[in-house]
Amino acid sequence: MLLIIGLFTHPHQAMNRFTKVFGNKKCNIIAMVHVDALPGTPGYKGNWSQIVKKAKIEASIYVKHKVDAILIENMHDVPYIPNRLLGPETVACLSRISNEIRQIVPSALPCGLQILACGNKQALAVAKACDLQFIRAEGFVFAHVADEGYTDACAGEILRYRKNIDAEHVLIFTDLKKKHSSHAITHDVTLLETAKAAEFFLTDGVVITGRSTGCAANMEDLDEVAGKISTPLIIGSGVTNTNLKQYYERAQGVIVGSSFKVNGFWANNLCEKSINKFMEEIEKLRK
Ligand SMILES: *[C@@H]1O[C@H](CO)[C@@H](O)[C@H](O)[C@H]1NC(C)=O
């Protein structure tokens, strides 16, 4: 009997991997550092040192406000390009920033990276080199059409790559039917089926989002998936200090960007008052 249960138990134990890095808290607050437009992208303003400095200042503000994790992302690099076209300069710049942030942030605080668009292997390589604890990956299972183009599944490739570079300790959180994308080609696959497929393909956590950055995830989407998978569940957009409580019990983490910014707009500077208010809310819920 035990043997049979053993066969059906997930060998990867995503929840254990998650708690090893994040601990046992409910609803970890994962705060976004949206790095300014990097060299080589249309929005780059010409002062690279300033970009590094700003990213580090934002990370230290988050540390001061006791967030549970930091996620770095090249969000200002619009328009995004598919990963096969990502330049080495993007990877080099994000390595420098990741390394400098990792060094000023307490070692117990998990740090992660997402490289747009779909730079999942690149992010893993940076995570390995800079001792980051996790990445957020796009297009893990099935496929979708994103605003930058067709995004294929990558689970097989990136998990082999993670093994090859000896980075198995790096967690990979994966979007389900990602925002800013058309999912017509997988219309016959439900969100739960997508989550189960990601779990079967050894994800370390699935991310549910709304339609776009800043938009709240659908409660029906959460209802569909929460409690039906044994993998950590993360809410990836639109979490505010007022809707946080509806995710608190059921999500292992929430990724927060816009709500920490001036006027709640992702591209603005950090607003310490908003961060404070948000963190007060999570403290209240945790009591
Ligand atoms: C670039 O940014 C750095 C760091 O903020 C600053 O010290 C320097 O003066 C800036 N350089 C120019 C040319 O604006």
The ligand as a Gaussian input file, in Angstrom:
#p B3LYP/6-31G(d) Opt

LIG

0 1
 C       24.884000      58.930000     -14.098000
 O       24.379000      58.446000     -12.873000
 C       25.323000      58.491000     -11.817000
 C       24.693000      57.745000     -10.643000
 O       23.437000      58.275000     -10.302000
 C       25.656000      59.923000     -11.510000
 O       26.590000      59.970000     -10.453000
 C       26.234000      60.551000     -12.765000
 O       26.439000      61.933000     -12.549000
 C       25.282000      60.376000     -13.958000
 N       25.963000      60.811000     -15.179000
 C       25.428000      61.664000     -16.026000
 C       26.250000      61.985000     -17.226000
 O       24.325000      62.165000     -15.854000

